[in-house]
Amino acid sequence: MKKVLLVDDDLHLLELIKTVLKQKGYSVVVAHSGQDCLDRLKKMKPDLILLDVMMPDMDGKEVASRIRANPETKDLKIAFLTVMQKYDIGIEFMEKHNILDCLTKSFPQEDLLEKVDQILQK
């Protein structure tokens, strides 16, 4: 069973996405902040991190930078989960930090599942 670490400060959205992914057969762990994500990565190695970009205290770009800077986590698969477009985040940033995709939060469930499946098959 593939494990997904879902990182977002929106508790309602976390539960919704967690439910959708679990129904598809994924194991899902949630983190409520960037620091919570980094702390969880000390104890687990997920197959994919779905990371919100706009969070208080530490945004998703900073979290991704720290994940890539750590030799133990640098190769983990990361996709942003955001209301922003990849052009707003920065194509150069995404390429430099090997961000595999930018999934929009206003998504049909099928689209989210299809994108997650595609990322995990890479």
C-alpha contacts under 8 A as a table, 3 or more apart, distances in Angstrom:
res1	aa1	res2	aa2	distance
1	M	25	G	6.97
1	M	26	Y	5.99
1	M	27	S	6.40
2	K	25	G	8.00
2	K	26	Y	5.41
2	K	27	S	6.04
2	K	46	P	7.66
2	K	47	D	5.98
3	K	26	Y	5.97
3	K	27	S	4.60
3	K	28	V	5.77
3	K	29	V	7.51
3	K	46	P	5.00
3	K	47	D	5.25
3	K	48	L	6.74
4	V	26	Y	6.89
4	V	27	S	6.17
4	V	28	V	4.91
4	V	29	V	6.30
4	V	46	P	5.50
4	V	47	D	5.91
4	V	48	L	4.90
4	V	49	I	5.78
4	V	50	L	7.17
5	L	28	V	5.96
5	L	29	V	4.91
5	L	30	V	5.73
5	L	31	A	7.19
5	L	37	C	7.86
5	L	46	P	6.00
5	L	47	D	7.99
5	L	48	L	6.28
5	L	49	I	4.71
5	L	50	L	6.20
6	L	14	L	7.13
6	L	18	K	7.56
6	L	28	V	6.94
6	L	29	V	6.15
6	L	30	V	4.76
6	L	31	A	6.15
6	L	49	I	6.00
6	L	50	L	4.90
6	L	51	L	6.32
7	V	14	L	7.64
7	V	30	V	5.89
7	V	31	A	4.72
7	V	32	H	5.85
7	V	33	S	6.46
7	V	34	G	7.21
7	V	37	C	6.49
7	V	49	I	7.40
7	V	50	L	6.07
7	V	51	L	4.87
7	V	52	D	5.92
8	D	11	L	7.27
8	D	13	L	7.81
8	D	14	L	6.41
8	D	30	V	7.92
8	D	31	A	6.60
8	D	32	H	5.31
8	D	33	S	6.18
8	D	51	L	6.61
8	D	52	D	5.15
8	D	55	M	7.10
9	D	14	L	7.89
9	D	31	A	7.99
9	D	32	H	4.84
9	D	33	S	5.71
9	D	52	D	7.87
9	D	55	M	6.13
9	D	56	P	7.86
10	D	13	L	5.44
10	D	14	L	6.20
10	D	32	H	7.59
11	L	14	L	4.99
11	L	15	E	6.33
11	L	32	H	7.41
12	H	15	E	5.35
12	H	16	L	6.35
13	L	16	L	5.03
13	L	17	I	6.13
14	L	17	I	5.39
14	L	18	K	5.88
14	L	30	V	7.13
15	E	18	K	4.99
15	E	19	T	6.05
16	L	19	T	5.28
16	L	20	V	6.39
17	I	20	V	5.06
17	I	21	L	6.12
18	K	21	L	5.26
18	K	22	K	6.02
18	K	28	V	6.17
18	K	30	V	7.78
19	T	22	K	5.16
19	T	23	Q	6.14
20	V	23	Q	5.32
20	V	24	K	6.62
20	V	109	Q	6.93
20	V	113	L	7.92
21	L	24	K	5.17
21	L	25	G	6.58
21	L	26	Y	5.50
21	L	27	S	7.65
21	L	28	V	7.12
21	L	113	L	7.06
22	K	25	G	4.98
22	K	26	Y	4.89
22	K	27	S	6.11
22	K	28	V	6.59
23	Q	26	Y	7.36
24	K	113	L	7.68
31	A	34	G	7.59
31	A	36	D	5.37
31	A	37	C	5.26
31	A	40	R	7.60
32	H	36	D	6.15
32	H	37	C	7.43
33	S	36	D	5.03
33	S	37	C	6.26
33	S	55	M	6.90
33	S	56	P	7.69
33	S	58	M	7.41
34	G	37	C	5.08
34	G	38	L	6.41
34	G	55	M	7.47
34	G	57	D	7.72
34	G	58	M	5.46
34	G	59	D	6.60
34	G	60	G	6.72
34	G	63	V	5.74
35	Q	38	L	5.06
35	Q	39	D	6.10
35	Q	58	M	7.19
35	Q	63	V	7.76
36	D	39	D	5.08
36	D	40	R	6.16
37	C	40	R	5.18
37	C	41	L	6.29
37	C	63	V	7.96
38	L	41	L	5.15
38	L	42	K	6.83
38	L	63	V	7.37
38	L	67	I	7.46
39	D	42	K	5.48
39	D	43	K	7.45
40	R	43	K	5.46
40	R	44	M	6.20
41	L	44	M	5.02
41	L	45	K	6.05
41	L	46	P	7.91
41	L	73	T	7.53
45	K	73	T	7.67
45	K	76	L	7.65
46	P	49	I	6.71
46	P	76	L	7.39
47	D	76	L	6.88
47	D	77	K	6.51
47	D	120	L	7.18
48	L	76	L	6.69
48	L	77	K	4.86
48	L	78	I	5.81
48	L	79	A	7.53
48	L	120	L	7.08
49	I	76	L	7.54
49	I	77	K	6.17
49	I	78	I	4.75
49	I	79	A	6.26
50	L	78	I	6.14
50	L	79	A	5.12
50	L	80	F	5.66
50	L	81	L	5.82
51	L	60	G	6.09
51	L	78	I	7.06
51	L	79	A	6.19
51	L	80	F	4.72
51	L	81	L	5.34
51	L	82	T	7.88
52	D	55	M	6.85
52	D	59	D	7.67
52	D	60	G	5.57
52	D	80	F	5.72
52	D	81	L	4.72
52	D	82	T	5.37
53	V	59	D	5.53
53	V	60	G	3.96
53	V	61	K	6.22
53	V	80	F	6.44
53	V	81	L	6.78
53	V	82	T	5.79
54	M	59	D	5.32
54	M	60	G	6.32
54	M	82	T	7.32
55	M	58	M	6.21
55	M	59	D	4.82
55	M	60	G	6.83
56	P	59	D	6.37
58	M	62	E	6.22
58	M	63	V	6.77
59	D	62	E	5.49
59	D	63	V	6.41
60	G	63	V	4.91
60	G	64	A	6.00
60	G	80	F	7.64
61	K	64	A	5.11
61	K	65	S	6.14
62	E	65	S	5.03
62	E	66	R	6.25
63	V	66	R	5.17
63	V	67	I	6.16
64	A	67	I	5.02
64	A	68	R	6.17
64	A	78	I	7.66
64	A	97	H	7.03
65	S	68	R	5.22
65	S	69	A	6.13
65	S	97	H	6.74
66	R	69	A	4.98
66	R	70	N	6.35
67	I	70	N	5.47
67	I	73	T	5.55
67	I	74	K	5.61
68	R	71	P	7.34
68	R	73	T	6.43
68	R	74	K	3.99
68	R	75	D	7.14
68	R	97	H	6.63
69	A	73	T	7.91
69	A	74	K	6.19
70	N	73	T	5.48
70	N	74	K	5.55
71	P	74	K	5.31
72	E	75	D	7.80
73	T	76	L	5.62
77	K	99	I	7.44
77	K	100	L	7.00
77	K	119	I	7.97
78	I	98	N	7.52
78	I	99	I	5.34
78	I	100	L	6.02
78	I	101	D	7.70
79	A	99	I	5.45
79	A	100	L	5.25
79	A	101	D	4.84
79	A	102	C	5.79
79	A	103	L	7.11
80	F	99	I	7.10
80	F	101	D	6.31
80	F	102	C	4.71
80	F	103	L	5.99
81	L	102	C	6.01
81	L	103	L	4.80
81	L	104	T	5.77
81	L	105	K	6.20
82	T	85	Q	7.71
82	T	102	C	7.11
82	T	103	L	6.30
82	T	104	T	5.06
82	T	105	K	5.37
83	V	104	T	5.30
83	V	105	K	5.40
83	V	106	S	7.15
84	M	88	D	6.14
84	M	89	I	6.89
84	M	104	T	7.01
85	Q	88	D	5.25
85	Q	89	I	6.61
85	Q	102	C	7.29
85	Q	104	T	7.51
86	K	89	I	5.03
86	K	90	G	6.00
86	K	91	I	6.25
86	K	94	M	7.94
86	K	102	C	6.00
87	Y	90	G	4.98
87	Y	91	I	5.79
89	I	93	F	7.34
89	I	94	M	7.65
90	G	93	F	5.23
90	G	94	M	6.34
91	I	94	M	5.08
91	I	95	E	6.13
92	E	95	E	5.15
92	E	96	K	5.96
93	F	96	K	5.13
93	F	97	H	6.07
94	M	97	H	5.33
94	M	98	N	5.76
94	M	99	I	4.83
94	M	100	L	7.63
95	E	98	N	4.98
95	E	99	I	6.34
96	K	99	I	7.96
99	I	102	C	7.74
100	L	119	I	7.06
101	D	119	I	7.82
103	L	112	L	7.31
103	L	115	K	7.73
104	T	107	F	6.15
107	F	111	D	6.36
107	F	112	L	6.48
108	P	111	D	5.37
108	P	112	L	6.64
109	Q	112	L	5.22
109	Q	113	L	6.29
110	E	113	L	5.19
110	E	114	E	6.04
111	D	114	E	5.09
111	D	115	K	6.15
112	L	115	K	5.25
112	L	116	V	6.17
113	L	116	V	5.13
113	L	117	D	6.04
114	E	117	D	5.14
114	E	118	Q	6.17
115	K	118	Q	5.05
115	K	119	I	6.17
116	V	119	I	5.18
116	V	120	L	6.19
117	D	120	L	5.29
117	D	121	Q	6.22
118	Q	121	Q	5.21
118	Q	122	K	6.58
119	I	122	K	5.43
